[in-house]
Amino acid sequence: MRLLAAISHHGLGHLAQVAPVLHALAARCPDLELTIWSGLDSAALRRRIALPFTHRRQAADVGLVMLDAMRVDRAASHAAYRRFHADWDGRVAETAAWLRAQGFDTVLADAAYLPLAGARRADIRAIGLCSLNWHDIAAAYLAGLPDMDAALAQMAAAYGAADVFLRPQPAMPMPWLGIAREIPPIAALGHERRAEIARRLDLAPDERLVLAGFGGIGYRASLARIDGVRWLVPQAEPGRVDQRAFAEFGLSFLDLLASCDALVTKVGYGGFVEAVAHGVPVAYLDRPDWPETPHLAGWLRRHVPACPIDEETLASPSLAEHLRALWAASPARRIPVPGAEAAAAYLLGQV
């Protein structure tokens, strides 16, 4: 199989969904020839994808322009969509010509819609995969602005051009997308390394490890000092002996997550599903404006102790109360996450 995997560069959640699918596919299809089309850098891709691939490093979609991990820049996002759709037919034709020239027989897109439109024009099999679609996300923030009605119509047609669009649970409802099919959750699994980390930190038996991570879009937060809590963070704050940076351990994010007592994060598919897969309680920054929030948060709370917090709580002593309430709740219930195998079966035409 010559496969193109188009991966949105809007944070790292799309990569977290696609990577397990690619591994499941490669296990079934050892002659897989993989090209990745994504604005993410190669190092980020290789941290999740342990397969040989060719990287076409450019954006496959717009996503949204963010001020930080929590806030959308509406004006910049609107301008980006207007540029992206200014010559939509020409862009689709160019994409179709490139796909044909590369000899791909299958396109997988999470959740980029241009590759789906190009694949349809090139008569190449195409599969969409994501818990969201950019049509619904963009409409929530930009509907009614100049030129957006036409852009949204083109986006909807592009998604509808796929052979199937797989919705790994938990996902936004997409009642307008008749080709959508529900599959189980997707998550990669880490290895529990708690004893090794505890030795390196000289962790007392009654101390807790809490991982704080807010995805691949920049977000700086000061975290409260809490007695009996050690923080694992992307970058330690100066002078904080209670914090250690991820990189110090030489372990994957998933191994760190599997070894912790709680996760502090924002609303997002990757963090939520990976926490549930490892049975880790979650305190999450609420995002009331984000269209996925009610679907992701409701699912999370059904499976692990979880609570919403606001940004001010991160640096407040009240964060300790939230964490202790999570630890006092019923133990987390891990659930299977076989969505990658289900998606691989679709890719191989077995469904």
N, C-alpha and C positions, 0 to 999 in steps of 0.2 A: 504494500500500500504506500502510495506517495501522498502524504497527508500534509495539508496546511492547517495549522492551528493559529487562529487569530485571537489574540488575548488583549482585552482592554487594559490600558495603562492607568486606569483610575484607581489608584491604590494597589493593594496586593491580593484582594479578595478574589478577583477573577482568576489569577494565577493559582490560588489555593484550590479553586474548584477544578481547573483544567488539569493540573499536574497529576492527581491520582488517576484521572481518566486515561491520560497518556501512558502511565505505568501499567494500568490494567490492560490497555490495548497492546502495548509492546509485549506483555507476557503471552498474549494469545497470537500475536502477529510478529514473529521475530525478524521478518524482513521489512519492518516498518522504516520508511524514509521520511523523516520529519523536518518540516520547515516551520518556524514560528515567526509570525508577523505581529510585532508588538512594539510599543514605545517604551516598554520597560527595558532596563539595561541588561546585558547578558549575564552579569554576575547575579542579579536578582533572579533571573530565570533559572540559572544553574543551581541556586540554593534549593530550589524546589523540584527541578526536573533532572533526574539522574539518567538521562538518555542523550545520545548524540543528536544534535540538531543544527540546522542552518538558521541563522537569525536575520530576518529582514527588520532592522530596527527603524521603524517609523510608526506613527500612530495609525491604527486601523479604524479609529473612531474618535469622536469628540469627548464623550463622557460628559463631565462637567468641569469647569474651571473652579478650583477651590481657593478660598482665602486661607483655610487651614483644614484639618481633618473634620471639623464640625460645621463649617460655614461655606455656603455656595456663593461664588461671585457671579451674580445673575447677569450683570452687564457684560462681563468678559465671556461668559458662557454663551450669551445671545450672539455676540460678535463672532465667536468661534463657529457656531452653527451656521450663521449666514455665510461665512467664508467656505465652509465645508460643502454647502449645498448650492453655491453660486452657479456652478456648472455641473449639476448632478449627473446628467446623462453622459457628459464627457468623462466624468470621474468613474462611473460604472463601466463605460466602454474600455477605458484604460485598464481598469482592474481585471476585466474579463480577458483582455489580451494578455496581460501578465500571467494570469492563472493558466491559460492555455499554453503559453510559452514554457512554463515551468513543468508542465505535464502532470499536474495534480489530478488525482482521481477522486479525492474527497476533501471537503473543506469543513472544518469545525470552528465555530465562532462563539466566543464568550466575551461580551455580548455584542461584538462589533457587527453592524448590519451591512456595511459596504461590501465586505467579502461575500455575504450571502447574496446580495444583488448581483455582484460580479459573477458568482458561480452560476446563478440561474441563466445569465446571458451567455455564459460559456458552456452551458449544458454540462455542468459538473455537479455531482452529488454534494449537497450541503446540509449540515446539521447545526442548528443553534443550540446553545446550552447556557443556561444561567437562571439564577433565582430572580433576576430582574430583566427588564429590557429598557433600552435608552429612550424609546418612544414614550413610555409612561413616566419615566423619571424627568425627561426634558419637558413634557407637557405640564407636569406639576409645578415647574418653576418658570416656564417661558411661554406657555400657551397664550395666544392673543397678541404677542409682540410682533413687530413687522417681520414679514417673510416666514414666520414660524408655522403658519397653517400649511403652507406648501412643503416645508421641510418635514413636518410631522407626518404628512401624507406619504412622502417618499420613504420615511423611516418605516412606517407601518407596512407599506408594500414590500420593502426589502425583507423585513422579518417574515412576512407571509410567503416570500419566494423560496424559503428553505423547504427541504423535504419534511423536516420535523424540527420542533423546538422543544428541547428537554428542560423541564422545570424541576431541578433538584429541590427537595423540601428542606427547610421551609422556604416558600417562594411567594412572590406577589401573585395575586390572581391576574390572569390575562384572558378574560372571557372573549375579547375581540379577536384573539389569535387562535383560529380554528385548528392549526397544526400543533398546538402545544400538547405535550404529554408529560404527566407527572412521573418522576422517578424518586427513589429514596435519597436521603441526604448523602452528600459527598464530603469526605474529610480524609486527610492523611493522618496516620497515627505515629506518635513518638514513642520513645522508650523511657520508662521511668528510671531516673538516675538520682533519686533523692539521697541515697546514702553517700554517693560520691560528692554531691553538692554540699551536703551537711558537713562532711569531713573538711572540705576546702574552706567552708565558712566558719568552722568550729561552732556549728549551730547547736544550741542547747535543745534538749528533748522537747521542751514546752514552747520553743519558738516556732513561728509560722513563716512560710515562704509565700510571698505574694508577687505575682508577675504583673507588671503594668506594660501594656502595649496598645497603641492606638492606630495600627495599620501602617500602610506605606505612604500616607500623605502627612506632611510635617505637622507635628503638634507638640508644643512644649507645655509641660504642666509641672508644677511643684506639688510634691506629694507629702501628705502629713507624716510627721514622725509619730510612730505608734509603738508603745512598749510591747516587746515580744514579737515584733514583725520585722522581717528582713525583706527588702524590695529587690526584685530583679527587673532591670529597666534597660531600655535601649542605650541610654547614656546617663551615667550617674551625675547628680548635681554636685558641684564642688563642695567639699567639706562634709559630705554625708556618708558617715561610716555605716549607716544602715542600708545603703544602696550599693548594688554591684551591677555593672554593665553586662549585658548578654555576652559580649565578645570575650569576656574574661574566662569563660568556661569552655570555649571551643565546642559547644553543643548546639544542636539545632534549636530553633524556637519551639518545635514540637516536643523535643526532649525536655526542655525547660518547663513547658506547660504541663507535661505529664508528671512532673516532679513537684508541682506547687500545690498550695492549699487554697488558692483563689486566683482569679484573673480580674484585673481592673482594665476595662477597655471601653470602646464606643460601640454603638449599634453597628453590626456588620456581619455578613454571612460567615466569613472565615473564622473569626474569633468565636462566634457563638456556637457554630457546629463543632469546631475542634474542641471547645470546652466541654460540650455535652459528650462527645466521643470519648473524652478522658475522665468524665465524671468530676469536673472542676467547677465549684460555685463561681458566680460572676456578679460583680458590681459594674454596671455599665452607664456611661454617659448617655442620657436620653437625647434623642434627636426627633422632637415632635414633628418637624417639617419634612423629614425624610420619608418618602412613600413606603419604603420597606418596613419601617419601624414596627407597626402593629403586628405584622405577620411574623417577623423574626422574634420580637420580644415575647409575644404570647407563646410561641413554640418553645423558646428557651426556658421560660418559667414552668412549663409543664414537665421539664426533664431534670433540671438542676435547681438548687436554691439560687435565686437571682433577684437583684433589686436595681431599680433605676436610681441614679444620682445626678446632681447637677454639677457644673464645673467648679463652683465655689466649694463643694464638698471635698474635692480632691485634696485641698490643702488644709481642710478643717479637722479639728479633733473628732467631729461627728463621723468621719469616715471609719474610725475604729468601731463605732457602734454598728454601722452597717455590716462590716466584716464579721463582727462577733455574732450578729443575728444570722448571717449566712451559715456560720459554723455550728450554730445551735439548732439549725433546721434539720429536717430529715436528711440522711445521706443522699448524695447525688446518685442518680440512676443512669448508668451508661446505656446507650442504645446502639444497635448495629448501624453502620454507615456504609451500606453496600451500593450506593449510587454510582460509584466509579465503574463497577462491573456491569451495571445496567446500561450505562452510557456506552461502554465498550461494545456491548452486544448490539446496540443500535448502529454504531460505526461499522461493525462487521456485517451488517445486514441480517443479523440473527433474530431481529424483532420485527 
